């Protein structure tokens, strides 16, 4: 099967942080949007089901993109806030900070 250049994962947001997490993502900082674009991330969507969130984006070089994000001061500030809200890790120093879902189907 041909693979896409899409990456997806899920996280749960802590119940007590749910409203603030959604609010932040409904009105993200301009510099966060710009930094993700500069990193090569595009077509980024987040979907919500209760406190579970599904994240999906396209990227040609995810390792390069994550390195860029990890070195971005504005992304570090954003992640310092939101990382306390999720049951997961934004620590890019970890071997796998985000556990990507396995792609099992792709229709081009």
URHU-V447062 format. One record per residue. N is the residue number from 1. NEAR is the number of other C-alpha atoms within 8 Angstrom. Layout:
BEGIN
N/NEAR, N/NEAR
END
This chain:
BEGIN
1/4, 2/4, 3/6, 4/5, 5/7, 6/8, 7/10, 8/10, 9/11, 10/9, 11/10, 12/10, 13/13, 14/10, 15/6, 16/5, 17/9, 18/11, 19/7, 20/7, 21/11, 22/8, 23/8, 24/8, 25/7, 26/6, 27/6, 28/8, 29/6, 30/6, 31/7, 32/11, 33/9, 34/8, 35/11, 36/12, 37/9, 38/7, 39/11, 40/10, 41/12, 42/9, 43/7, 44/9, 45/7, 46/8, 47/7, 48/8, 49/6, 50/5, 51/10, 52/10, 53/13, 54/11, 55/11, 56/12, 57/12, 58/11, 59/12, 60/6, 61/7, 62/7, 63/6, 64/8, 65/13, 66/10, 67/9, 68/9, 69/12, 70/9, 71/8, 72/9, 73/6, 74/8, 75/12, 76/11, 77/8, 78/9, 79/9, 80/8, 81/8, 82/9, 83/11, 84/6, 85/11, 86/11, 87/9, 88/9, 89/8, 90/8, 91/6, 92/10, 93/5, 94/6, 95/5, 96/6, 97/11, 98/8, 99/6, 100/7, 101/8, 102/4, 103/6, 104/4, 105/5, 106/9, 107/3, 108/2
END
